[in-house]
Amino acid sequence: MSNTIERYQNLQIHRAKTLEDKKKCESVRIKVFVEELGYPRELRGLDSRDATAIILLATVDDIKDGVKNTPIGTIRMVPSKDDNHSGTLSRLAVLSQVRGKGIGGKLIHALEVAAKEEGRKAIMLECQAHKRGYYETMGFVLEDDTIHMRVGAPHQQLWKRV
Ligand SMILES: CC(C)(COP(=O)(O)OP(=O)(O)OC[C@H]1O[C@@H](n2cnc3c(N)ncnc32)[C@H](O)[C@@H]1OP(=O)(O)O)[C@@H](O)C(=O)NCCC(=O)NCCS
């Protein structure tokens, strides 16, 4: 049996409705997409779609540093303008130090629950080919073989009924 005490505890996922919580989500997006992956900040900071989106914030308590409710993950779903029953998942980000613990999967699941509560029946997303497998393990299926160019990179569309 291992004696290792898990450093990050008490995972909480909740809806970010206040500007303060949305800013916490933005700080995770900036760390992951801008500082780690090199996206331009203007493409991954808060934008006009965040006003109507479902945005979720994941926090943990950092036992080593004694910090509670530290933001470590986020995801959003922008409701479709064309219909009342779907939405687009994006901005899924989990800080590198807490990856591989199922937090991304829990964020996706919590988003599905929140979308369903709002009457949405399906969630769409666009991702690069190397991320497709991740979403497929989460139950998303490929829409078709069409390649969409986004931020200069080929993306494919997947969807999931919720
Ligand atoms: C994608 C991301 C959110 C996943 O977060 P996470 O908390 O590590 O996710 P989970 O712990 O739920 O799942 C990790 C599992 O998915 C697997 N996985 C990761 N990428 C994968 C891929 N492209 N294909 C198949 N499986 C993949 C991992 O191997 C891991 O499996 P394991 O638990 O058996 O080791 C995180 O890696 C991240 O923030 N990446 C950078 C930002 C990003 O790419 N966002 C998505 C934009 S499309």
The ligand as an SDF file (V2000), in Angstrom:
LIG
                    3D

 48 50  0  0  0  0  0  0  0  0999 V2000
   -7.1130   17.6610  -22.6830 C   0  0  0  0  0  0  0  0  0  0  0  0
   -7.0430   17.8900  -21.1860 C   0  0  0  0  0  0  0  0  0  0  0  0
   -8.1170   18.8850  -20.7610 C   0  0  0  0  0  0  0  0  0  0  0  0
   -7.2860   16.5450  -20.4670 C   0  0  0  0  0  0  0  0  0  0  0  0
   -7.3130   16.7970  -19.0500 O   0  0  0  0  0  0  0  0  0  0  0  0
   -7.0810   15.6140  -17.9860 P   0  0  0  0  0  0  0  0  0  0  0  0
   -7.6080   16.0700  -16.6790 O   0  0  0  0  0  0  0  0  0  0  0  0
   -5.6840   15.1510  -18.0140 O   0  0  0  0  0  0  0  0  0  0  0  0
   -8.0330   14.4920  -18.5920 O   0  0  0  0  0  0  0  0  0  0  0  0
   -8.4320   13.0970  -17.9650 P   0  0  0  0  0  0  0  0  0  0  0  0
   -7.6030   12.8180  -16.7460 O   0  0  0  0  0  0  0  0  0  0  0  0
   -9.9000   13.0690  -17.8430 O   0  0  0  0  0  0  0  0  0  0  0  0
   -8.0410   12.0930  -19.1170 O   0  0  0  0  0  0  0  0  0  0  0  0
   -6.6930   11.8370  -19.3890 C   0  0  0  0  0  0  0  0  0  0  0  0
   -6.6270   10.5720  -20.2050 C   0  0  0  0  0  0  0  0  0  0  0  0
   -6.9060   10.8790  -21.5550 O   0  0  0  0  0  0  0  0  0  0  0  0
   -5.8740   10.3330  -22.3340 C   0  0  0  0  0  0  0  0  0  0  0  0
   -5.6470   11.1500  -23.5120 N   0  0  0  0  0  0  0  0  0  0  0  0
   -5.1150   12.3870  -23.5610 C   0  0  0  0  0  0  0  0  0  0  0  0
   -5.0300   12.7890  -24.8460 N   0  0  0  0  0  0  0  0  0  0  0  0
   -5.5210   11.7630  -25.5970 C   0  0  0  0  0  0  0  0  0  0  0  0
   -5.6940   11.5410  -26.9900 C   0  0  0  0  0  0  0  0  0  0  0  0
   -5.3580   12.4780  -27.8860 N   0  0  0  0  0  0  0  0  0  0  0  0
   -6.2370   10.3800  -27.4020 N   0  0  0  0  0  0  0  0  0  0  0  0
   -6.6050    9.4300  -26.5140 C   0  0  0  0  0  0  0  0  0  0  0  0
   -6.4620    9.5700  -25.1820 N   0  0  0  0  0  0  0  0  0  0  0  0
   -5.9140   10.7220  -24.7330 C   0  0  0  0  0  0  0  0  0  0  0  0
   -4.6510   10.3470  -21.4480 C   0  0  0  0  0  0  0  0  0  0  0  0
   -3.7150    9.4100  -21.8990 O   0  0  0  0  0  0  0  0  0  0  0  0
   -5.2630    9.9480  -20.1290 C   0  0  0  0  0  0  0  0  0  0  0  0
   -5.4660    8.5540  -20.0940 O   0  0  0  0  0  0  0  0  0  0  0  0
   -5.1040    7.7230  -18.7700 P   0  0  0  0  0  0  0  0  0  0  0  0
   -5.9500    8.3010  -17.6710 O   0  0  0  0  0  0  0  0  0  0  0  0
   -5.4710    6.3230  -19.1370 O   0  0  0  0  0  0  0  0  0  0  0  0
   -3.6690    7.9580  -18.5590 O   0  0  0  0  0  0  0  0  0  0  0  0
   -5.6450   18.4160  -20.7490 C   0  0  0  0  0  0  0  0  0  0  0  0
   -4.6760   17.5260  -21.2320 O   0  0  0  0  0  0  0  0  0  0  0  0
   -5.3440   19.8120  -21.2640 C   0  0  0  0  0  0  0  0  0  0  0  0
   -5.7060   20.8180  -20.6560 O   0  0  0  0  0  0  0  0  0  0  0  0
   -4.6410   19.8840  -22.4050 N   0  0  0  0  0  0  0  0  0  0  0  0
   -4.2390   21.1610  -22.9870 C   0  0  0  0  0  0  0  0  0  0  0  0
   -5.4290   21.9380  -23.5160 C   0  0  0  0  0  0  0  0  0  0  0  0
   -6.2060   21.1460  -24.5650 C   0  0  0  0  0  0  0  0  0  0  0  0
   -5.6330   20.4890  -25.4180 O   0  0  0  0  0  0  0  0  0  0  0  0
   -7.5400   21.2450  -24.4680 N   0  0  0  0  0  0  0  0  0  0  0  0
   -8.4300   20.5790  -25.3850 C   0  0  0  0  0  0  0  0  0  0  0  0
   -8.5630   21.3890  -26.6170 C   0  0  0  0  0  0  0  0  0  0  0  0
   -9.2900   20.4260  -27.9340 S   0  0  0  0  0  0  0  0  0  0  0  0
  1  2  1  0
  2  3  1  0
  2  4  1  0
  2 36  1  0
  4  5  1  0
  5  6  1  0
  6  7  2  0
  6  8  1  0
  6  9  1  0
  9 10  1  0
 10 11  2  0
 10 12  1  0
 10 13  1  0
 13 14  1  0
 14 15  1  0
 15 16  1  0
 15 30  1  0
 16 17  1  0
 17 18  1  0
 17 28  1  0
 18 19  1  0
 18 27  1  0
 19 20  2  0
 20 21  1  0
 21 22  1  0
 21 27  2  0
 22 23  1  0
 22 24  2  0
 24 25  1  0
 25 26  2  0
 26 27  1  0
 28 29  1  0
 28 30  1  0
 30 31  1  0
 31 32  1  0
 32 33  2  0
 32 34  1  0
 32 35  1  0
 36 37  1  0
 36 38  1  0
 38 39  2  0
 38 40  1  0
 40 41  1  0
 41 42  1  0
 42 43  1  0
 43 44  2  0
 43 45  1  0
 45 46  1  0
 46 47  1  0
 47 48  1  0
M  END
$$$$
